[in-house]
Amino acid sequence: MTRARWLAAMLWPVFLLGAGAPAGSAELSAQDLVAAVEQATRTEGFRLRATLARHGEEKAEPLRVLLAGQRDETRQRLLIRALAPVTWHDQAIVVEAAAGAATRAMHYRAGDEAPATVADVYAPVFDGGLVPWDLLGEWWRWPRQSRVRDETVLGHDCVVVDSRGGRGPVARVRSWIAPALRLPLRVEFYRPDASLLRAIRVERVTRLADGRATARVMTLMDANGSVVRFDVYSGENGVVLDPMTFALPGAGRRERR
């Protein structure tokens, strides 16, 4: 079991652990870069705890969340559960994405047997700026991937990749991928009219004991100028999750504390 301060290894690819630079990364196509990122995000299970604090409201109690997930070649499951403040305590979102099926998000309160209700996968959860769809990396599987240019971000050489062909409120995604880390250091989401919807930016990258890279702190920004700091304070990867982790009320869910 690996324990470290890191951002998920399965979620939206800013949350992944890098596995070292692919050979000949300077010559990699956009499709090769995307495939490397997707491969790095697969995990049998992870858990992490993080805080989200909105800029200008630092004196307010931050939103604390638990995230747990799994990802393989065919299916991705994610739990986002609020730990604090009391306004959101024990409210949870379960998201499931599978090949050939529409992404589904369901909302419920842990410990409450009331049926779960459908949630908007594109909407921020718990007023914290965290959007479930942004954590799935669905855009890596869109039909059009292209290299735009090379840039340096946080001192790392990056390839800017455009992903197009999506349906819904996000029509295009632009990612700044650091091939040496297999880690996007910035991701921008655009509406069908080409206007910026929101962006995610890595603020701090650290190295684990085994040399792998991890995003430690990020900012989440929306088109209205709201900025949220996302800070992971504990996490573990490669864990076997309880089979009931993603179960919904009425489906035999056993409460985890």
C-alpha positions as CSV (number, residue, x, y, z in Angstrom):
1,M,0.0,0.0,0.0
2,T,1.4,3.4,-0.9
3,R,0.6,6.3,1.4
4,A,1.5,9.9,0.4
5,R,0.3,13.4,-0.1
6,W,-1.0,13.2,-3.6
7,L,-4.0,13.9,-5.8
8,A,-5.8,10.8,-6.8
9,A,-4.4,8.4,-9.4
10,M,-7.5,7.8,-11.4
11,L,-9.5,10.9,-11.5
12,W,-9.3,13.7,-13.9
13,P,-5.6,13.4,-15.0
14,V,-4.4,16.3,-12.9
15,F,-4.9,13.8,-10.0
16,L,-2.6,11.2,-11.3
17,L,0.9,10.0,-10.3
18,G,3.5,10.3,-13.0
19,A,5.4,7.2,-13.9
20,G,8.5,8.7,-15.7
21,A,8.9,10.2,-19.1
22,P,7.9,8.0,-22.1
23,A,10.8,7.2,-24.4
24,G,11.1,9.8,-27.2
25,S,8.5,12.1,-25.6
26,A,9.5,15.0,-27.8
27,E,8.2,13.0,-30.8
28,L,5.0,11.7,-29.2
29,S,1.7,12.5,-31.0
30,A,-1.2,14.0,-29.1
31,Q,-2.8,10.5,-29.1
32,D,0.4,9.0,-27.6
33,L,0.4,11.6,-24.8
34,V,-3.2,11.1,-24.0
35,A,-2.7,7.3,-24.0
36,A,0.2,7.7,-21.5
37,V,-1.9,9.9,-19.2
38,E,-4.8,7.4,-19.3
39,Q,-2.6,4.5,-18.6
40,A,-1.1,6.3,-15.6
41,T,-4.6,7.0,-14.1
42,R,-5.7,3.4,-13.8
43,T,-5.9,2.1,-10.2
44,E,-7.6,-0.7,-8.3
45,G,-8.6,1.9,-5.6
46,F,-7.6,5.1,-4.0
47,R,-8.8,7.3,-1.1
48,L,-7.8,10.8,-0.3
49,R,-8.9,13.7,1.9
50,A,-8.7,17.3,0.8
51,T,-9.8,20.8,1.7
52,L,-11.3,23.4,-0.6
53,A,-11.1,27.1,0.4
54,R,-12.6,29.9,-1.7
55,H,-10.3,32.9,-2.2
56,G,-11.5,35.8,-0.1
57,E,-13.2,33.5,2.4
58,E,-10.2,32.1,4.1
59,K,-11.6,32.8,7.5
60,A,-14.6,30.6,6.8
61,E,-14.5,26.9,7.6
62,P,-13.2,25.1,4.5
63,L,-15.0,22.3,2.8
64,R,-13.4,19.0,3.7
65,V,-14.1,16.1,1.4
66,L,-13.3,12.4,1.1
67,L,-12.8,11.1,-2.4
68,A,-12.5,7.4,-3.3
69,G,-12.4,5.8,-6.7
70,Q,-11.5,3.0,-9.1
71,R,-10.6,3.0,-12.7
72,D,-9.8,0.2,-15.2
73,E,-10.1,0.0,-19.0
74,T,-13.9,-0.2,-19.1
75,R,-15.3,1.5,-16.0
76,Q,-14.6,4.4,-13.6
77,R,-16.3,4.9,-10.3
78,L,-16.0,7.9,-7.9
79,L,-17.3,8.8,-4.5
80,I,-17.2,12.4,-3.3
81,R,-18.4,12.8,0.3
82,A,-18.4,16.0,2.4
83,L,-16.9,15.7,5.8
84,A,-17.3,19.3,6.9
85,P,-18.7,21.9,7.5
86,V,-22.0,20.8,9.1
87,T,-24.0,22.3,6.3
88,W,-22.7,19.6,4.0
89,H,-21.7,16.8,6.4
90,D,-22.3,13.3,5.0
91,Q,-23.8,14.5,1.8
92,A,-22.3,12.4,-1.0
93,I,-22.1,12.1,-4.8
94,V,-21.4,8.8,-6.6
95,V,-20.3,9.0,-10.2
96,E,-20.0,6.2,-12.7
97,A,-18.7,6.2,-16.2
98,A,-18.5,3.2,-18.5
99,A,-17.7,2.6,-22.1
100,G,-20.8,3.0,-24.3
101,A,-22.9,4.4,-21.4
102,A,-23.8,7.9,-20.3
103,T,-22.0,9.2,-17.2
104,R,-24.3,9.0,-14.2
105,A,-24.1,11.0,-11.0
106,M,-26.3,10.3,-7.9
107,H,-26.7,12.3,-4.7
108,Y,-27.6,11.1,-1.2
109,R,-26.9,11.7,2.4
110,A,-24.9,9.0,4.1
111,G,-26.9,7.1,6.8
112,D,-30.2,8.2,5.2
113,E,-32.1,5.5,3.5
114,A,-34.1,8.0,1.3
115,P,-33.6,7.1,-2.3
116,A,-30.6,8.8,-4.1
117,T,-31.5,11.5,-6.6
118,V,-30.0,12.3,-9.9
119,A,-27.2,15.0,-9.7
120,D,-25.8,17.2,-12.5
121,V,-22.4,15.8,-13.3
122,Y,-21.4,19.2,-14.7
123,A,-22.3,21.2,-11.6
124,P,-20.0,22.1,-8.7
125,V,-20.8,20.0,-5.6
126,F,-21.3,21.2,-2.0
127,D,-20.6,24.8,-3.1
128,G,-16.9,24.0,-3.2
129,G,-16.0,24.5,-6.9
130,L,-15.3,20.8,-7.5
131,V,-17.1,19.5,-10.7
132,P,-17.5,15.7,-10.9
133,W,-17.2,15.6,-14.7
134,D,-13.8,17.4,-14.5
135,L,-12.5,14.5,-12.4
136,L,-13.2,11.8,-15.0
137,G,-10.9,12.7,-17.9
138,E,-13.6,11.8,-20.5
139,W,-12.1,14.2,-23.0
140,W,-9.1,11.9,-23.4
141,R,-11.4,9.6,-25.3
142,W,-12.9,12.2,-27.6
143,P,-12.2,11.6,-31.4
144,R,-10.1,14.7,-32.0
145,Q,-6.7,15.2,-30.2
146,S,-4.1,17.6,-31.5
147,R,-0.8,19.1,-30.4
148,V,-1.0,22.9,-30.3
149,R,2.4,24.1,-29.1
150,D,5.1,23.6,-26.4
151,E,5.2,25.7,-23.3
152,T,6.9,25.7,-19.9
153,V,4.8,25.5,-16.7
154,L,6.2,25.4,-13.2
155,G,9.6,24.9,-14.8
156,H,8.5,21.7,-16.6
157,D,8.4,21.3,-20.4
158,C,4.7,20.8,-21.5
159,V,2.9,19.9,-24.6
160,V,-0.4,21.8,-25.1
161,V,-3.1,19.3,-26.4
162,D,-6.5,20.3,-27.7
163,S,-9.3,17.7,-27.2
164,R,-12.5,18.2,-29.3
165,G,-15.6,16.3,-30.2
166,G,-17.4,16.3,-26.8
167,R,-21.2,16.7,-26.3
168,G,-22.8,18.7,-23.6
169,P,-21.7,22.0,-22.0
170,V,-18.0,21.3,-22.5
171,A,-17.1,21.2,-26.2
172,R,-13.3,21.6,-26.0
173,V,-10.6,20.9,-23.4
174,R,-7.0,22.3,-23.6
175,S,-4.4,20.5,-21.5
176,W,-0.8,21.4,-20.6
177,I,0.8,17.9,-20.3
178,A,4.2,17.5,-18.9
179,P,5.5,14.2,-20.6
180,A,8.2,13.7,-18.1
181,L,5.6,13.6,-15.3
182,R,2.7,12.2,-17.3
183,L,0.8,14.9,-15.5
184,P,-1.3,17.8,-16.9
185,L,-0.3,21.0,-15.1
186,R,-3.2,23.0,-16.4
187,V,-6.6,22.1,-17.9
188,E,-9.0,24.6,-19.5
189,F,-12.7,23.8,-20.3
190,Y,-14.5,25.6,-23.1
191,R,-18.2,26.0,-24.0
192,P,-19.5,25.3,-27.5
193,D,-19.3,29.0,-28.3
194,A,-15.5,28.8,-27.5
195,S,-15.8,30.9,-24.3
196,L,-13.8,29.7,-21.2
197,L,-16.0,27.8,-18.8
198,R,-13.4,27.1,-16.1
199,A,-9.8,26.0,-15.5
200,I,-7.7,23.9,-13.2
201,R,-4.1,24.8,-12.4
202,V,-1.5,22.9,-10.5
203,E,0.3,25.1,-8.1
204,R,2.7,22.7,-6.4
205,V,4.3,19.5,-7.7
206,T,6.3,17.3,-5.4
207,R,8.2,14.0,-5.7
208,L,7.4,10.9,-3.8
209,A,10.1,8.7,-2.2
210,D,10.1,6.4,-5.3
211,G,10.7,9.4,-7.6
212,R,7.2,9.7,-9.0
213,A,5.6,13.1,-9.3
214,T,2.4,14.3,-7.7
215,A,0.2,17.4,-7.8
216,R,-0.1,18.6,-4.2
217,V,-2.0,21.9,-4.5
218,M,-4.3,23.2,-7.2
219,T,-6.6,26.1,-7.9
220,L,-10.0,25.7,-9.5
221,M,-11.2,28.8,-11.4
222,D,-14.5,29.5,-13.1
223,A,-15.5,32.1,-15.7
224,N,-16.8,34.5,-13.1
225,G,-13.4,34.8,-11.5
226,S,-14.1,32.6,-8.5
227,V,-10.9,30.8,-7.3
228,V,-10.9,27.8,-5.0
229,R,-7.7,26.3,-3.5
230,F,-7.7,22.5,-3.5
231,D,-5.2,21.0,-1.0
232,V,-4.7,17.3,-0.3
233,Y,-3.7,16.5,3.2
234,S,-3.8,12.7,3.2
235,G,-4.2,9.9,0.7
236,E,-3.5,6.3,-0.2
237,N,-3.4,4.4,-3.5
238,G,-3.5,0.8,-4.6
239,V,-6.0,-0.1,-1.9
240,V,-8.9,-2.5,-1.9
241,L,-12.0,-0.6,-1.3
242,D,-15.0,-1.8,0.6
243,P,-17.5,-3.4,-1.9
244,M,-20.2,-1.0,-0.5
245,T,-18.2,2.2,-1.2
246,F,-20.2,3.1,-4.3
247,A,-23.5,1.5,-3.2
248,L,-26.6,3.8,-3.1
249,P,-29.3,3.9,-0.4
250,G,-31.7,1.0,-0.8
251,A,-29.0,-1.2,-2.4
252,G,-27.7,-2.7,0.8
253,R,-25.3,0.2,1.5
254,R,-23.3,-0.4,4.7
255,E,-22.3,2.9,6.3
256,R,-18.5,3.6,6.5
257,R,-17.1,5.9,9.2
